[in-house]
Amino acid sequence: MDFEAVIGLEVHAQLLTKSKIFCSCSTEFGAAPNSHVCPVCCGMPGSLPVLNKRVVEFAIKLALATNARINPVSVFARKNYFYPDLPKGYQISQYELPLAEGGYIEIEVDGQKKKVGLVRIHMEEDAGKLIHDEARPVSYVDLNRTGVPLLEIVSEPDMRSPEEAVAYLKKLRSILRYLEICDGNMEEGSLRCDANISVRPRGSEKFGTKVELKNMNSFKHVQKALEYEIKRQIALILDGKEVIQETRLFDVARGVTQSMRGKEEAHDYRYFPDPDLVPVEISEHWIREIADTLPELPDAKKKRFMEEFGLPAYDAEIITSSRKLAEFFEACCKNFPKPKLVSNWIMTEVLRELNKEGKEIHETKLTPEHFVELLKLLDEGVISSTIAKQIFPEVYQGRSPKEIVEEKGLKQENDEDALRAICQKIVEAHPKEVEKYRQGKKNVIGFFVGQVMRETRGKANPKLVNKILTELLEA
C-alpha cells in the first residue's frame, strides 16, 4: 500500500524585544539563573501584567509578511496546566480570538512551488527552563525565560514530506529574520518547532491519527524525526496495529522518537479570557503605519536579484536567505558591477568561512570594501585565482588584500618570456606525459599547468600558462 504523510508545524518564535511581554524584566539570553525576574513573571499574588506594545507591533509585521488576516480585536486567555517552570500555574496565551488568522507561506521543493496555509498567529509568554542534574536526581528551575514574548505560528496540515516541512521552516525563519523580530537561533531555543504528523493511504481524503513530535532544535533534527515517525506509523498500520494519539520526543542520539505523554486536547487546558488584560484593539491606521516599515522580503528580493543581476535561481535563493548576506552582496555589486563573480565567491569562499564559524556576515570582520578590493585584484590579473583563495582567510579577518599582496610579493607573473622558459623546462622533464598528450589525451595539460603553478608558487597567470603550454605541446 502506498502511503503519504500529512504534516503541520507549530512554530514558537522568541521575539527580539528588550523587555518581556508583561513586565519590564530583560530578555537578554545567557544571564545568571533567576536574575531577570520580578513579581509579575514569577506569578506573585497581587501582581498585574501590562502588555508590551512592541510585541503587538512585531506580531502585526509577521501577519502582514505572511498575508494573514489581522483581527481588529484579539483577546488574551489563560491556558491552565501545571509545570515546574510555569510559576503561575497557567500560561497567558491567545485562543478563541488570536491576533491573526489565515495567510500562507510559499515554499519550493525540487522546482515545485507550493503555498502552505496558516491557521493562526498569536502572542503568548514563554515558560522557564528546567536544568537536570546529571549526578543527582535533582532538577533546577531557571525563570529568566518566563514571560519572554513568543509568537506561535500554526500551519495547516498542507505538507506531505519532511523536505517540504524543512523548506517551510527555513522560509519562515528567513522571514522572521528579515523583519528583525526573531534571531531564529534554534540551538538557543529562540525558534522552536513541534510537528503534528499522520499517514494515510495515498489518495485518501481522511486524516490518520496524528502524533505530536517535540525536541527538534535544528533543521536536520526536524527532517530525521519526521522520516523516522513516518516509517514507524506505516509499519504499525501494515502490522494491523493502531497509531496512538500522543506526544513523542525525538531522541537525537538514537535517531528515534519515543513516547512522552498522551496528547492533550484544547479542553484539557480550560482556556478562559484573562481577567487582568483588556482586549487588544488594532486600528487600520496602525496597520498601515507598520506596513510602510516592512523591508523587501526574501521572495521579492530573490526575484529582483534574478532580474537585476542575472543570478541563477539557486544562487539568488542562497544569497537572499539572509537579509545581511543579501545586503553585503548588493554593497559589493555597487562598487564592482560583476554580480556573477561576486556571487560565486560568496557561495564558495565566504559561506565556507561563515559555516565553519557558525556566524552571520555582519558578525565578521569581512567588509564589502575589502572583498571588492580582492575581486578587483583577481579580475585585473594582478593576482591569480589560486593566490586570491590563498589570502582570502586573512581578508576575512579584516586585512586589506592589497597590503597582503604587497607584503608577501604575490603579484601574478605575466612575463611571457620568463613563463615560456619555465614551461619549456617542465615539458622537457616529462616526455611520457608529452607523448600521452600527443596521443589525444588533451586533459594531460592540467598536469603541466599544475607543475608550472607549483614552480611559480601559484603566481603564474593561468591563461598565459595554458596558451604557452598548448603551443609547446602542439609543436
C-alpha positions in Angstrom: 0.0 0.0 0.0 1.3 3.5 -0.9 1.1 6.0 1.9 1.5 9.7 2.2 2.4 11.9 5.2 0.2 14.7 6.4 2.3 17.3 8.3 1.5 20.5 10.1 4.0 22.6 12.1 3.6 24.7 15.3 6.5 27.1 15.5 7.3 29.3 18.5 9.4 32.4 17.7 11.0 34.3 20.6 10.8 38.0 19.9 13.7 40.4 19.9 12.2 42.9 22.4 14.4 44.3 25.2 11.8 43.5 27.9 9.3 40.7 28.5 5.8 40.6 27.3 4.0 41.6 30.5 6.8 43.3 32.6 10.0 45.3 32.3 12.4 42.4 33.0 15.2 42.0 30.5 15.0 39.3 27.8 18.8 39.1 27.4 20.0 35.5 26.8 22.7 33.9 29.0 22.3 35.8 32.2 22.9 34.2 35.6 19.9 31.9 36.6 16.9 33.7 38.0 18.5 37.2 37.7 15.9 38.6 35.2 12.8 38.0 37.3 10.2 40.1 39.1 6.8 39.5 40.9 4.9 39.7 37.6 6.9 37.0 35.7 7.2 34.9 38.9 3.4 34.9 39.3 3.3 36.5 42.8 -0.2 37.2 44.2 -1.4 40.7 43.5 1.0 41.4 40.6 -0.6 42.6 37.4 0.6 42.1 33.8 0.9 45.1 31.4 1.1 44.3 27.7 4.4 45.3 25.8 3.2 47.3 22.7 6.3 46.3 20.8 5.2 42.6 20.9 1.9 43.5 19.2 3.9 45.6 16.6 6.1 42.6 15.8 3.1 40.3 15.5 1.5 42.6 13.1 4.7 42.7 11.0 4.7 38.9 10.7 1.0 38.8 9.9 1.5 41.3 7.0 4.5 39.5 5.7 2.6 36.1 5.6 -0.6 37.5 4.1 -2.6 36.8 7.2 -5.8 38.5 8.2 -5.3 40.7 11.3 -8.3 40.7 13.7 -9.3 44.1 14.8 -9.9 42.7 18.3 -7.9 39.9 19.9 -8.1 38.5 23.5 -5.6 37.0 25.8 -6.6 33.8 27.5 -5.3 31.7 30.4 -4.0 28.2 29.4 -4.1 26.2 32.6 -1.6 23.5 33.3 1.0 22.8 36.0 4.6 22.5 35.2 7.6 23.3 37.5 8.9 26.1 35.2 5.5 27.8 34.9 5.2 29.8 38.2 1.6 31.0 37.9 0.2 27.5 37.1 -1.1 28.9 33.8 0.3 30.5 30.7 -1.0 33.7 29.2 -1.7 32.9 25.5 -4.5 33.5 23.0 -7.1 31.0 22.0 -10.5 31.8 20.5 -9.6 35.3 19.3 -5.9 35.3 18.1 -4.1 38.3 16.7 -4.2 36.9 13.1 -5.7 34.1 11.1 -5.2 32.6 7.6 -2.4 33.6 5.3 0.3 31.4 3.7 4.0 30.9 3.2 5.2 29.9 -0.3 7.9 27.1 -0.5 9.8 25.4 -3.3 10.9 21.8 -3.3 12.5 20.1 -6.3 11.5 23.0 -8.5 7.8 22.8 -7.5 6.2 25.8 -5.7 3.6 25.3 -3.1 1.6 27.5 -0.7 1.4 26.2 2.9 -1.6 27.7 4.6 -1.5 29.3 8.1 -4.2 28.6 10.7 -3.2 31.4 13.1 -0.5 33.6 14.5 -0.9 34.5 18.2 1.0 36.1 21.1 1.9 34.4 24.3 4.5 34.2 27.0 7.3 31.7 27.3 7.8 29.3 30.2 11.0 29.0 32.3 13.7 26.3 31.8 14.5 23.1 33.8 18.1 22.1 34.2 18.6 18.5 35.2 21.5 17.5 37.4 23.3 14.6 35.7 24.9 13.4 39.0 21.8 13.5 41.3 18.0 13.1 40.8 17.5 16.8 41.1 16.3 19.5 38.7 16.9 23.2 38.9 14.5 25.9 37.7 15.7 29.0 35.8 12.8 31.5 35.4 14.8 34.0 33.3 12.9 32.9 30.2 9.5 33.1 31.9 7.5 35.9 30.3 9.8 36.3 27.3 7.4 37.1 24.3 6.6 34.4 21.8 4.7 34.3 18.6 3.1 30.9 17.8 2.7 30.3 14.1 0.4 27.3 13.4 0.3 25.9 9.8 -2.4 24.0 8.1 -1.6 20.3 7.6 -0.5 21.0 4.0 2.9 19.5 3.9 3.4 16.0 2.5 7.1 15.2 3.2 9.9 16.0 5.6 11.6 18.0 2.8 8.5 20.3 2.5 8.4 20.7 6.3 12.1 21.8 6.4 11.6 24.2 3.4 8.6 25.8 5.2 10.6 26.1 8.4 13.6 27.7 6.6 11.3 30.1 4.8 9.5 31.2 8.0 12.9 31.6 9.7 14.1 33.8 6.9 11.0 36.0 7.0 11.4 36.4 10.8 15.0 37.4 10.4 14.3 39.8 7.5 11.7 41.5 9.7 14.3 41.6 12.5 11.8 40.4 15.1 13.5 37.0 15.9 17.1 35.8 15.5 16.0 32.3 14.5 18.6 30.6 16.7 17.2 27.1 17.1 20.1 25.9 19.3 19.4 28.6 21.9 15.7 27.9 21.7 14.6 31.3 20.2 13.0 29.3 17.4 11.3 26.1 18.4 9.3 23.7 16.3 6.7 21.0 17.1 5.3 18.8 14.3 1.9 17.1 14.0 2.2 14.2 11.7 0.0 11.4 10.5 0.0 9.0 7.5 -2.8 7.8 5.2 -3.2 5.8 2.0 -2.3 8.0 -0.9 -5.4 9.5 -2.5 -7.5 9.2 0.8 -9.2 12.4 2.0 -9.5 11.1 5.6 -6.7 12.1 8.0 -5.0 9.4 10.0 -4.3 9.6 13.8 -1.8 12.4 14.4 1.2 12.3 16.7 2.9 15.4 18.0 6.8 15.5 17.9 8.9 17.7 20.2 12.6 18.3 21.0 13.7 19.2 17.4 16.3 22.0 17.6 17.7 22.0 14.1 16.5 21.6 10.5 18.4 18.3 10.4 16.6 17.0 13.5 13.2 18.0 12.1 13.9 16.1 8.9 15.3 13.0 10.8 12.4 12.9 13.3 9.8 13.2 10.6 11.4 10.5 8.5 11.6 8.1 11.4 8.0 8.8 12.5 6.6 8.2 9.0 8.2 4.8 8.8 7.1 4.0 12.4 3.5 4.8 11.7 3.4 3.0 8.3 4.9 -0.1 10.0 2.2 -0.1 12.7 -0.6 0.1 10.1 0.8 -2.7 8.0 1.1 -4.8 11.1 -2.6 -4.2 11.8 -1.9 -2.1 14.8 -3.3 1.3 15.8 -1.4 4.6 15.8 -1.9 6.2 19.2 -2.5 9.9 19.5 0.3 11.1 21.8 3.3 13.4 22.2 6.6 11.9 21.3 10.2 13.2 21.9 12.9 12.9 19.3 16.0 11.1 20.7 18.8 12.8 18.9 21.5 10.2 19.8 19.5 7.2 18.7 17.6 8.9 15.8 14.2 7.6 17.1 11.0 9.1 18.6 9.8 7.8 21.9 6.5 8.3 23.8 6.4 11.2 26.3 2.7 11.6 27.2 -0.9 11.3 25.9 -1.8 14.2 23.7 -3.9 16.8 25.5 -6.9 18.4 23.7 -7.8 22.1 24.0 -10.5 21.5 26.6 -7.9 19.9 28.9 -6.3 23.4 29.3 -9.6 25.1 30.5 -9.0 28.2 28.4 -10.8 31.3 29.5 -10.2 35.1 28.9 -7.6 36.5 31.2 -9.4 39.0 33.5 -6.2 41.0 34.1 -5.8 42.0 30.5 -8.1 44.1 28.3 -8.8 43.1 24.7 -6.2 44.2 22.1 -7.7 46.6 19.6 -5.8 47.2 16.4 -6.7 50.1 14.1 -6.4 50.1 10.3 -4.2 53.3 10.7 -1.7 51.5 12.9 -1.6 48.5 10.4 -0.8 50.9 7.5 1.9 52.6 9.6 3.6 49.3 10.3 3.1 48.1 6.7 5.1 51.1 5.5 8.1 50.0 7.5 8.3 46.4 6.1 11.6 45.6 4.3 11.8 43.9 0.9 11.1 40.2 1.8 13.0 37.1 0.7 10.8 36.1 -2.3 10.7 39.6 -3.7 14.4 40.1 -3.2 15.2 36.7 -4.9 13.1 37.7 -7.9 14.8 41.1 -8.2 18.3 39.6 -7.9 17.5 37.2 -10.7 16.1 40.0 -12.9 18.5 42.9 -12.0 21.8 40.9 -11.5 21.1 37.9 -13.8 21.7 35.4 -11.0 20.6 31.8 -11.4 17.7 30.8 -9.1 19.9 28.7 -6.8 22.4 31.5 -6.2 19.6 34.0 -5.6 17.9 31.6 -3.2 21.1 31.1 -1.1 22.2 34.8 -1.1 18.7 36.1 -0.2 18.1 33.5 2.6 19.8 36.0 4.9 19.0 39.7 4.8 22.5 40.7 5.9 24.1 38.5 3.3 21.9 40.0 0.6 22.8 43.5 1.7 26.5 42.5 1.6 26.1 41.2 -2.0 24.4 44.4 -3.1 27.0 46.6 -1.4 29.7 44.7 -3.3 27.9 45.0 -6.7 27.5 48.7 -6.2 31.3 49.2 -6.4 32.1 46.1 -8.6 29.4 45.5 -11.1 30.2 41.9 -11.9 27.5 40.1 -9.9 28.2 36.6 -11.0 31.8 36.8 -9.9 30.7 38.3 -6.5 28.0 35.6 -6.2 30.5 32.8 -7.0 32.9 33.9 -4.3 30.2 34.4 -1.7 28.7 31.0 -2.5 32.1 29.3 -2.1 34.8 31.1 0.0 32.5 33.4 2.1 29.9 30.7 3.0 32.7 28.2 3.8 34.1 30.5 6.5 30.7 31.5 7.8 29.6 27.9 8.1 32.9 27.0 9.8 32.4 29.7 12.5 28.6 29.5 12.7 28.3 33.2 12.1 26.3 35.7 10.1 28.2 38.0 7.7 27.6 41.1 9.9 29.3 39.3 12.8 32.6 39.0 11.0 35.4 41.5 10.1 34.9 41.0 6.4 33.8 44.3 4.7 32.4 44.8 1.2 35.3 47.2 0.6 38.0 44.6 1.2 36.0 41.9 -0.6 35.7 44.1 -3.7 39.3 45.0 -3.5 40.2 41.3 -3.6 37.9 40.6 -6.6 39.4 43.6 -8.5 42.9 42.3 -8.0 41.8 39.0 -9.4 39.8 40.4 -12.2 42.6 42.8 -13.3 45.1 39.9 -13.4 47.2 41.3 -10.6 46.8 38.0 -8.7 45.8 34.5 -9.8 42.7 32.7 -8.5 45.0 30.4 -6.5 46.6 33.4 -4.7 43.2 35.0 -4.2 41.9 31.9 -2.5 45.1 31.6 -0.5 44.9 35.0 1.0 41.1 35.1 1.5 41.2 33.8 5.1 43.3 36.8 6.0 40.9 39.2 4.2 38.0 37.5 6.0 39.8 38.5 9.3 39.7 42.2 8.3 43.0 42.7 6.4 43.4 44.7 3.1 44.1 42.4 0.1 46.5 45.0 -1.4 48.5 45.1 1.7 48.8 41.3 1.9 49.8 41.0 -1.8 52.5 43.8 -1.4 53.8 42.4 1.9 54.2 38.8 0.6 55.1 39.6 -3.0 52.2 37.7 -4.5 51.6 39.7 -7.7 50.8 37.5 -10.7 53.6 36.7 -13.1 52.8 38.0 -16.5 56.2 38.0 -18.1 55.7 35.7 -21.2 59.4 35.1 -21.8 60.0 34.1 -18.2 57.0 31.8 -18.1 57.9 30.3 -21.5 61.3 29.3 -20.1 59.6 27.6 -17.1 57.1 25.8 -19.3 59.8 24.6 -21.7 61.8 23.2 -18.8 58.8 21.3 -17.4 57.7 19.9 -20.8 61.2 18.6 -21.5 61.3 17.0 -18.0 58.1 14.9 -18.6 58.4 13.1 -22.0 55.8 10.4 -21.0 53.1 13.0 -20.4 54.0 14.8 -23.6 53.5 11.5 -25.5 50.1 11.0 -23.8 49.0 14.5 -24.9 50.1 13.9 -28.5 48.1 10.6 -28.5 45.0 12.6 -27.9 44.8 12.7 -24.1 44.4 16.5 -24.0 43.4 16.7 -20.3 47.1 15.9 -19.5 47.7 19.7 -20.0 46.2 20.1 -16.5 49.2 18.2 -15.1 51.6 20.6 -16.8 49.7 23.7 -15.6 49.9 22.3 -12.0 53.7 21.8 -12.3 54.1 25.4 -13.6 51.9 26.8 -10.8 54.0 24.8 -8.2 57.2 26.2 -9.7 56.0 29.8 -9.6 54.3 29.3 -6.1 50.9 30.0 -7.7 51.9 33.4 -9.1 51.8 32.4 -12.8 49.0 33.8 -15.0 46.9 30.6 -15.7 45.6 31.8 -19.0 49.0 32.7 -20.3 50.5 29.4 -19.0 47.7 27.4 -20.8 48.5 29.3 -24.1 52.3 28.7 -23.8 51.9 25.0 -22.9 49.4 24.4 -25.8 51.9 25.9 -28.2 54.8 23.8 -26.9 52.8 20.6 -26.8 51.3 21.1 -30.2 54.7 21.9 -31.7 
